Structure formats: C-alpha cells, structure tokens
Amino acid sequence: MPYPSVILSCLLAALFIAPGFSDDKAPAGKEAPKFLRFTESQDQAILETASVEYAHPDGTTVELIGAVHIADKPYYSKLNTQFKQYDALLYEMVGGDPENPPSKEQLQSSKNNLMRTLQSSFGRMMKLDFQLDHIDYTAKNFVHADMSFETFQKRQKAKGENLLSLMLKAQKQAPSNKSQNLNLSAILKLLLNNDPTDMKIELGRQFQDVESIIAGIEGPDGSVLVAERNITALKVMERERKKGKKKMGLFYGAAHLPDFDKRLREEFGFKRGKTIWHPAWTIQKTSTQNKAPKTAAEKKKAA
C-alpha cells in the first residue's frame, strides 16, 4: 500500500476519531447531515464541526457535538462554555474509570499513547492546540461514555483489528468511497515542508471526504474503533436518561457522528433538529494562498 496513503489515513484518525460559534442554523432534513465542512473565501478558509440537536417524544434532548482533536484554542474555550448547559455531557476517552472523572494528573498521563502522541505532534506541526490541554474534563456534569482500555483491547483482538489494519482497509475501499480523489502527494509534500498554513488549507480541502473514508474503515460489520465505542456511549446515554437527565450532550470525534445519527433515529426514536456550526480552524491566507482550487466546471471551461 502506498506510504502517503497510510500517512493520510493516520492523519484522519488522529484528527477526527480518537479524543465563537456561528449563527448559521441548518434546517432539519431527511438526508443525513454533514458533520464537517470546509469553506474558503479570497482571504481566509474555515474548517467547522457541527452540533446537531435530537429530540425524543419523552422530552429528552441529545446534542451530537463533533470534535476536531487539534484546533484553534478559542474553539475549545467556546465548547467549554457550551458544555455547562447540559445535565450530562457524555465524552469519549478510551481507558480510565467509567465511574469517576479523571484528575488533571490522569489526563496528563493519558497523552502518552500512540494516537495521542500523533495528535499532539500534528498539532505542533500545524500550530494548533490539543484538545486534552483545553477541554475541562473535570467538570461536574462530565460523564465518561467510552470503553475501558482493557475492553477496547479485548474487542480489537477478537476482531483482528488495529489502527494500521483499519487504515489499510480504508485505502483498499478507495474506489468505492471517493478517497481516490485525495491529493496524497500534495499533503506529503506539505508535511515534509512543515508549512502550517498551507498544510491546513490543503488538508481542509481534502477532509470533505472524511465521512466516505470512515465508511471504508467501518465496512458492513462496523469497527471497534467507531461502531462498538458508539454503542457503548449510547448505553451510557440510556443509563443517564433513567437517572432523569433530560438535556444531554454527546461529545465525540466528528467521524463518529454519522453512526450516532443513524442509531439515535432508527434505534432510539429521536428526531433530528437544527444544526449549528463551530469554527475549529480559521486560516488567514497570504497573497500566494488566496486562490481556491478550480471547480470541475471551471476546469472544463478553461480547456
């Protein structure tokens, strides 16, 4: 498998899978919403994640809050403010004690695994901040909604799954999920040149296809990394509902949210509502970066 493809897949996993706001409110619709978008103007580019509200006939509301694990510091500051409104904020973090919130010391030590090392390293390369450095996981309404490390390892072993095998699986599925359109050579060149602004712009353009790539990772049976962890989180949601929690947030990597959306509607009877977008990367362009890529129609006209 080509080396650049593996690098890009690792980037996707690091940014969207593991662990102010605009007033643009998208109307509820029947089609599955996008949870990540990248927009460009002549002077700047913005990568945004979505918060999507779901309502149950019994009055319970759940808001899916997509995360980018490395982002501008204000993105996390505004999320911390938003999180205060929920009776329970369910969050992802493989490992730890599901019954007790992590201490600051435990959060610091949790950074010393491969995925979080990747996330932190990419953050430094792109001059972005790391989620674990800024989200207040010690808040009283935070509820751990993820697998223990032991369960995660056991389930991955049972399915013969690891990060590399999933990334290779995603690349193998490329012809059917559009990821063949990703400009791997351009991204690899930017990684080697260590130009943070160009890197963010190019990655933002490519990440439009992140949900298709994750679909390739999941396959028909689902993965432990996404589907089984989502099932674990929704069991915690049901436990909190039984405790009387009526307003909940579910804070997970943006790549998890399409699966959450489907399960909330089809298995739990929730109805999708409004979407609000949160700017995670705000990129100011220089004079040499102010041209967005040509559309297919523009290319055809030029030819």
JOGIPE-V12166 format. One record per residue. OMEGA is omega in whole degrees, -180 to 180 (none if undefined). BURIAL is # if it has 24 or more other C-alpha atoms within 12 Angstrom, else .. D_CENTER is the distance of its C-alpha to the mean C-alpha in whole Angstrom. Layout:
BEGIN
OMEGA,BURIAL,D_CENTER  OMEGA,BURIAL,D_CENTER
END
This chain:
BEGIN
-176,.,25  -178,.,25  179,.,23  180,#,21  179,#,19  178,#,18  -179,#,17  180,#,15  176,#,13  176,#,13  179,#,12  179,#,9  -178,#,8  -175,#,9  -168,#,6  -175,#,3  -170,#,5  176,#,8  none,#,8  -176,.,18  180,.,17  178,.,18  180,.,21  -178,.,20  -179,.,20  179,.,19  177,.,22  -179,.,21  -179,.,21  180,.,22  179,.,20  -177,.,16  169,#,14  179,#,12  -179,#,8  176,#,8  -179,#,11  -179,#,14  -179,#,17  167,#,20  -179,.,24  -172,.,26  -177,.,26  176,#,22  -177,#,18  170,#,15  -176,#,12  171,#,10  -174,#,8  162,#,10  -177,#,11  -176,#,13  178,#,17  -178,#,18  177,#,22  179,#,24  -179,.,28  178,.,29  178,.,27  173,#,24  176,#,21  176,#,17  174,#,15  -175,#,11  -178,#,9  -179,#,5  162,#,4  -170,#,5  167,#,7  -173,#,10  174,#,11  -177,#,15  179,#,16  177,#,17  -179,#,13  179,#,13  -179,#,17  175,.,17  178,#,14  177,#,17  179,.,19  -174,#,17  -177,#,17  -175,.,21  -173,.,21  171,#,20  177,#,23  175,#,20  -178,#,16  -174,#,15  179,#,12  171,#,11  178,#,13  -179,#,15  -180,#,18  -180,#,20  -178,.,23  -177,#,21  -176,.,24  178,.,24  -179,#,22  174,#,21  178,.,24  179,.,23  179,.,25  177,.,23  180,#,19  -179,.,21  -178,.,22  180,#,19  -172,#,18  171,.,20  -171,.,18  -176,.,17  -178,#,14  172,#,14  176,#,17  -179,#,15  -179,#,12  -180,#,15  177,#,17  178,#,15  179,#,15  180,.,18  -175,#,19  180,#,17  177,#,18  -179,#,15  -177,#,15  -175,#,13  -176,#,11  179,#,14  -171,#,17  177,#,16  -179,#,15  -179,#,18  179,#,17  179,#,21  -173,#,21  -179,.,24  179,#,21  -179,#,18  179,#,19  -176,#,17  -177,#,16  -180,#,15  166,#,17  -180,.,20  -179,.,20  179,.,23  179,.,22  180,#,19  -178,.,21  -179,.,24  178,.,22  179,#,20  -179,.,24  -179,.,25  -178,.,23  -172,.,24  169,#,20  -175,#,19  -178,#,16  -179,#,19  178,#,20  180,#,16  178,#,16  177,#,19  179,#,19  180,#,16  179,#,19  -180,#,22  -173,#,20  -177,#,20  -178,.,23  -178,.,22  172,#,18  -177,#,19  175,#,17  -180,.,21  -179,.,20  -178,#,18  -174,#,20  -178,#,20  179,.,23  -180,#,23  179,#,19  179,#,21  180,.,24  176,#,22  -179,#,21  180,.,24  179,.,26  175,.,23  -171,.,23  -178,#,20  177,#,20  -179,#,21  -180,#,18  180,#,16  -179,#,17  179,#,18  178,#,14  178,#,13  -178,#,16  -172,#,14  173,#,11  -176,#,12  -173,#,13  -177,#,9  176,#,10  180,#,13  178,#,13  176,#,10  177,#,14  177,#,16  -175,#,14  -176,#,15  -176,.,18  -176,.,21  -178,.,21  179,.,17  171,#,16  -175,#,16  -179,#,12  -170,#,11  -176,#,14  175,#,16  176,#,14  178,#,13  177,#,17  -179,#,17  -179,#,15  172,#,17  176,#,20  177,#,20  179,#,19  177,#,22  -180,.,24  176,#,23  180,#,25  177,.,28  178,.,28  179,.,28  -175,#,25  -179,#,25  -175,#,22  171,#,18  178,#,15  -171,#,12  -176,#,9  174,#,6  -174,#,3  -179,#,2  179,#,4  -166,#,6  176,#,8  178,#,10  176,#,12  -179,#,12  -179,#,14  -178,#,16  180,#,17  -178,#,18  -171,#,20  -176,.,22  -174,.,22  174,#,22  177,.,24  177,#,21  -179,#,22  178,#,19  -172,#,20  176,#,19  174,#,16  -176,#,15  -179,#,13  178,#,12  -180,#,13  175,#,11  171,#,13  -170,#,17  176,#,19  -177,.,23  170,#,24  -178,.,28  -180,.,30  -177,.,30  -168,.,26  177,.,27  174,.,27  179,.,24  -179,.,24  175,.,27  179,.,26  -180,.,28  179,.,31  179,.,31  -180,.,32  180,.,34  -179,.,36  180,.,36  none,.,38
END
